[in-house]
Amino acid sequence: MQVIKDSYEYVFSKDSKPIAYAKDGETLQFNTLDCFGNQVTSEDFVITELDMEKCNPATGPVYIEGAEPGDVLAVDILDVKTGPKGVMMTIKGYGPLWETCESRTKILKVEDGYIYFNDVKFEADPMIGVIGVAPKGKAIASARAFPTGGNMDSRIITKGSTVYLPVKTKGALLQMGDVHAAMGDGEVCETGVEIDAEITVRVRIIKDFELNWPVTEKEDFWFVNTVGKTSNDAIKRGYQELQRLIMNAYGWDATDACMFISAQGRVEANQAVLAHNDTEEAGDTFRVGIPKRSDKPGLIPQK
């Protein structure tokens, strides 16, 4: 198994030079830093000491042989193993509750599947915040989300899930990082339990399938992941792509697909700190989904 490590990108770009090459069906291990690039070493650390140029490192990129524009890259998350300590910070001006908070840094022990916070402990549930492939056009910062992935910050991208990414450039150029030992929907203070990790994945190419936004497959659900300048923009885009996928997979028209979503759909926040955003990629991220059905095909065909 190839181990992808010691190379970090701060943008997703079609011009990035691959550090490794992988074949369809290959298993890979990505070794990642926390979102602060492991800069935070004590609770005395203050945000002004942070080198923002070293934040949100994404390990990679990996060139997937045979992946072409118009394909979909399926990334099966086989395992996520975290380090022994995580970091949380409140950041001035970020999040809907900032006015009630002060700047604070916490170093949290992560041991035997639990996170220790003040006088309580709760189960760790490691998830991948940043995962994606290169966009077709301009380079986009790894701290942002976009139609080929990026910083989606979806709590459900965990061991056992599959992430489907639209391929827009030859070789896809897969990168990932920003693991959290745990993160609540919305990431309300702008950080989860940020932690370094070893991520084991299998990559698969699905040829010639139209996909406009990343999709996450769980054992019992399909979710479309989107971003928008406003929450409404992000959610509407999710509904539109979900409707299109249902029509394609089930053979229904737009009205029936809409009605089915209205009866069975889910809308959940990924990273939604409700801030004013000047660009699409800086906006809130959401997931919109429907349950799987044994009497219907999957929304995305399998090899």
C-alpha positions as CSV (number, residue, x, y, z in Angstrom):
1,M,0.0,0.0,0.0
2,Q,1.3,3.4,-1.0
3,V,1.7,5.9,1.9
4,I,1.1,9.5,0.8
5,K,2.9,11.9,3.2
6,D,5.2,14.9,3.7
7,S,3.7,16.9,0.8
8,Y,1.0,19.4,1.5
9,E,-1.0,21.6,-0.8
10,Y,-2.9,24.8,0.2
11,V,-4.9,24.9,-3.1
12,F,-6.6,22.5,-5.4
13,S,-5.3,23.1,-8.8
14,K,-5.0,21.4,-12.2
15,D,-1.5,22.7,-12.3
16,S,-0.3,21.0,-9.1
17,K,2.4,18.4,-9.6
18,P,1.5,14.9,-8.5
19,I,3.6,13.4,-5.7
20,A,2.3,9.9,-6.4
21,Y,0.4,7.8,-9.0
22,A,-2.3,5.3,-8.3
23,K,-4.2,2.8,-10.3
24,D,-8.0,2.2,-10.4
25,G,-8.9,0.0,-7.4
26,E,-5.7,0.8,-5.5
27,T,-5.6,1.3,-1.7
28,L,-3.7,4.3,-0.4
29,Q,-2.9,5.8,3.0
30,F,-2.8,9.6,3.4
31,N,-0.9,10.9,6.4
32,T,-2.4,14.3,7.3
33,L,-1.7,17.3,9.6
34,D,-4.3,19.1,11.6
35,C,-5.9,22.1,10.0
36,F,-3.4,24.4,11.8
37,G,-0.4,22.5,10.3
38,N,0.4,21.3,13.8
39,Q,1.4,24.9,14.8
40,V,-0.6,24.8,18.0
41,T,1.4,23.2,20.8
42,S,0.0,24.6,24.0
43,E,-3.2,26.3,25.3
44,D,-1.2,29.5,25.7
45,F,-1.1,29.8,21.9
46,V,-3.0,32.8,20.5
47,I,-4.5,33.2,17.1
48,T,-2.2,36.1,16.2
49,E,0.7,33.6,16.3
50,L,-0.8,31.5,13.6
51,D,0.8,31.4,10.2
52,M,-2.3,31.4,8.0
53,E,-0.2,30.4,5.0
54,K,0.3,27.0,6.7
55,C,-3.4,26.4,7.5
56,N,-5.6,23.7,5.9
57,P,-2.8,21.6,4.4
58,A,-4.1,18.9,2.1
59,T,-1.9,15.8,1.6
60,G,-1.3,15.1,-2.1
61,P,-2.0,15.4,-4.9
62,V,-2.2,11.8,-6.2
63,Y,-2.7,11.3,-10.0
64,I,-5.3,8.5,-10.6
65,E,-4.3,6.7,-13.8
66,G,-7.2,6.5,-16.2
67,A,-9.3,9.2,-14.6
68,E,-10.6,11.6,-17.3
69,P,-12.9,14.7,-17.4
70,G,-16.4,13.4,-17.3
71,D,-15.6,10.5,-15.0
72,V,-16.4,10.2,-11.3
73,L,-13.7,9.3,-8.8
74,A,-15.2,7.1,-6.0
75,V,-13.1,7.3,-2.8
76,D,-14.0,4.5,-0.3
77,I,-13.1,5.6,3.2
78,L,-11.7,2.4,4.8
79,D,-10.3,3.8,8.0
80,V,-9.4,7.0,9.8
81,K,-6.9,6.7,12.6
82,T,-6.2,9.9,14.6
83,G,-3.4,11.1,16.8
84,P,-3.5,11.3,20.6
85,K,-4.4,15.0,21.0
86,G,-6.8,17.4,19.3
87,V,-7.0,21.2,19.2
88,M,-10.0,23.5,19.4
89,M,-10.0,27.3,19.1
90,T,-12.4,30.1,19.2
91,I,-11.5,32.7,16.6
92,K,-12.5,36.4,16.9
93,G,-15.4,37.3,14.7
94,Y,-16.2,33.8,13.5
95,G,-19.4,32.0,14.1
96,P,-22.9,33.1,15.2
97,L,-22.0,32.9,18.9
98,W,-18.7,34.8,18.9
99,E,-20.2,37.8,20.7
100,T,-20.7,35.5,23.8
101,C,-17.2,34.1,23.7
102,E,-13.6,35.0,24.2
103,S,-10.5,33.8,22.3
104,R,-9.5,30.4,23.7
105,T,-7.3,27.5,22.8
106,K,-7.9,24.0,24.1
107,I,-5.7,20.9,23.8
108,L,-7.9,17.8,24.1
109,K,-6.7,14.3,24.9
110,V,-8.0,11.6,22.5
111,E,-7.6,8.1,23.9
112,D,-9.2,4.7,23.5
113,G,-11.9,6.1,21.3
114,Y,-12.9,9.0,23.6
115,I,-12.3,12.7,23.6
116,Y,-11.7,14.4,27.0
117,F,-13.3,17.8,27.3
118,N,-13.3,19.6,30.7
119,D,-15.0,17.2,33.2
120,V,-16.7,15.1,30.5
121,K,-15.7,12.6,27.8
122,F,-17.5,11.7,24.6
123,E,-16.9,9.2,21.8
124,A,-14.6,10.2,19.0
125,D,-16.1,10.0,15.6
126,P,-13.2,10.9,13.2
127,M,-14.3,12.6,9.9
128,I,-12.5,14.1,6.9
129,G,-13.0,17.8,6.5
130,V,-11.1,18.3,3.2
131,I,-11.3,15.9,0.4
132,G,-11.4,16.6,-3.3
133,V,-9.9,16.7,-6.8
134,A,-8.7,19.6,-8.9
135,P,-11.3,22.0,-10.4
136,K,-11.4,22.7,-14.1
137,G,-10.6,26.4,-13.9
138,K,-8.7,28.6,-11.4
139,A,-7.0,27.2,-8.4
140,I,-9.1,27.2,-5.2
141,A,-7.8,27.4,-1.6
142,S,-8.0,24.1,0.4
143,A,-9.9,26.0,3.0
144,R,-12.8,26.4,0.6
145,A,-15.5,24.1,-0.9
146,F,-16.4,23.9,-4.5
147,P,-18.1,21.5,-7.0
148,T,-15.2,19.0,-7.0
149,G,-14.9,18.8,-3.2
150,G,-12.5,20.7,-0.9
151,N,-13.4,21.9,2.6
152,M,-16.9,20.4,2.8
153,D,-16.6,19.7,6.5
154,S,-19.2,17.1,6.4
155,R,-19.6,15.1,9.6
156,I,-20.6,12.0,7.7
157,I,-17.4,11.6,5.7
158,T,-16.1,8.9,8.0
159,K,-14.9,5.3,8.0
160,G,-17.4,3.2,5.9
161,S,-18.6,6.1,3.7
162,T,-17.8,6.6,0.0
163,V,-17.3,10.1,-1.5
164,Y,-18.0,10.5,-5.2
165,L,-16.1,13.4,-6.8
166,P,-16.7,14.8,-10.3
167,V,-13.4,14.6,-12.3
168,K,-12.6,17.8,-14.2
169,T,-9.0,17.3,-15.1
170,K,-6.9,14.4,-16.3
171,G,-5.7,12.2,-13.4
172,A,-8.2,13.9,-11.0
173,L,-5.4,15.0,-8.6
174,L,-6.8,13.7,-5.3
175,Q,-6.0,15.5,-2.0
176,M,-7.3,15.3,1.5
177,G,-6.7,16.5,5.1
178,D,-8.4,18.6,7.9
179,V,-9.4,15.6,9.9
180,H,-11.5,16.1,13.1
181,A,-11.7,13.6,15.9
182,A,-15.3,14.9,16.3
183,M,-17.2,17.8,14.8
184,G,-20.8,18.9,15.3
185,D,-23.1,19.8,12.4
186,G,-22.4,23.5,11.5
187,E,-18.9,23.7,13.2
188,V,-20.3,26.6,15.1
189,C,-17.1,28.1,16.5
190,E,-15.2,27.5,13.2
191,T,-13.2,24.5,14.6
192,G,-13.9,20.9,15.4
193,V,-11.5,18.7,17.4
194,E,-8.7,19.3,14.9
195,I,-6.2,16.5,14.7
196,D,-3.6,14.7,12.6
197,A,-4.5,11.4,11.1
198,E,-3.8,8.4,8.9
199,I,-6.6,8.0,6.3
200,T,-6.9,4.7,4.4
201,V,-8.9,4.8,1.2
202,R,-9.6,2.8,-2.0
203,V,-10.0,4.7,-5.3
204,R,-12.3,3.6,-8.1
205,I,-13.1,5.2,-11.4
206,I,-16.6,5.4,-12.7
207,K,-16.5,6.2,-16.4
208,D,-18.6,8.7,-18.2
209,F,-21.1,9.6,-15.5
210,E,-22.4,13.2,-15.1
211,L,-22.0,14.5,-11.6
212,N,-22.1,18.2,-10.7
213,W,-21.4,18.1,-7.0
214,P,-19.8,15.7,-4.6
215,V,-22.0,12.9,-3.3
216,T,-21.5,10.9,0.0
217,E,-22.9,7.4,0.2
218,K,-23.6,6.0,3.6
219,E,-25.0,2.5,4.5
220,D,-28.6,3.8,4.3
221,F,-28.5,7.2,2.6
222,W,-27.3,9.2,-0.3
223,F,-26.3,12.9,0.2
224,V,-25.3,15.6,-2.2
225,N,-22.8,18.1,-0.8
226,T,-23.0,21.7,-1.9
227,V,-21.7,25.2,-1.1
228,G,-23.3,28.6,-1.7
229,K,-22.7,32.3,-1.0
230,T,-25.8,31.9,1.2
231,S,-27.3,28.9,3.0
232,N,-30.3,29.2,0.7
233,D,-28.0,29.0,-2.4
234,A,-26.3,25.9,-1.1
235,I,-29.4,24.1,-0.2
236,K,-31.2,24.9,-3.5
237,R,-28.2,23.5,-5.4
238,G,-28.3,20.4,-3.4
239,Y,-32.0,19.9,-4.1
240,Q,-31.5,20.5,-7.8
241,E,-28.7,17.9,-8.1
242,L,-30.5,15.4,-6.0
243,Q,-33.6,15.8,-8.2
244,R,-31.5,15.3,-11.3
245,L,-29.9,12.1,-9.9
246,I,-33.3,10.7,-8.9
247,M,-34.7,11.3,-12.3
248,N,-31.7,9.6,-13.9
249,A,-31.7,6.6,-11.6
250,Y,-35.4,6.0,-11.1
251,G,-36.8,7.1,-14.5
252,W,-39.1,9.6,-12.9
253,D,-40.0,13.1,-14.1
254,A,-39.0,16.3,-12.3
255,T,-42.3,16.6,-10.5
256,D,-42.3,13.1,-9.0
257,A,-38.7,13.5,-8.0
258,C,-39.5,16.8,-6.3
259,M,-42.5,15.2,-4.5
260,F,-40.3,12.3,-3.3
261,I,-37.7,14.6,-1.9
262,S,-40.4,16.5,-0.1
263,A,-41.7,13.3,1.5
264,Q,-38.3,11.6,2.2
265,G,-35.5,14.1,1.9
266,R,-33.1,15.3,4.6
267,V,-31.3,18.7,4.9
268,E,-28.3,18.8,7.2
269,A,-25.6,21.4,7.9
270,N,-22.0,20.6,7.1
271,Q,-20.1,23.8,7.9
272,A,-22.5,26.6,8.4
273,V,-21.2,29.5,10.6
274,L,-23.7,31.9,9.0
275,A,-21.1,34.5,8.1
276,H,-21.3,37.1,5.3
277,N,-19.4,35.7,2.3
278,D,-18.1,37.6,-0.6
279,T,-17.4,34.5,-2.8
280,E,-19.2,31.3,-3.5
281,E,-16.3,29.1,-2.2
282,A,-16.3,30.9,1.2
283,G,-20.0,30.1,1.8
284,D,-21.8,27.6,4.0
285,T,-21.8,23.9,3.1
286,F,-24.8,21.6,3.3
287,R,-25.8,18.1,2.5
288,V,-29.2,17.2,1.0
289,G,-30.2,13.5,0.8
290,I,-32.6,10.6,0.5
291,P,-32.7,7.2,2.0
292,K,-31.5,4.2,-0.1
293,R,-34.1,1.8,-1.4
294,S,-33.7,-1.9,-2.1
295,D,-36.2,-1.7,-4.9
296,K,-34.4,1.0,-6.8
297,P,-30.9,1.4,-8.2
298,G,-28.3,3.6,-6.5
299,L,-28.1,7.2,-7.5
300,I,-24.6,6.5,-8.8
301,P,-23.8,3.3,-10.8
302,Q,-21.1,1.0,-9.5
303,K,-18.4,-0.7,-11.5
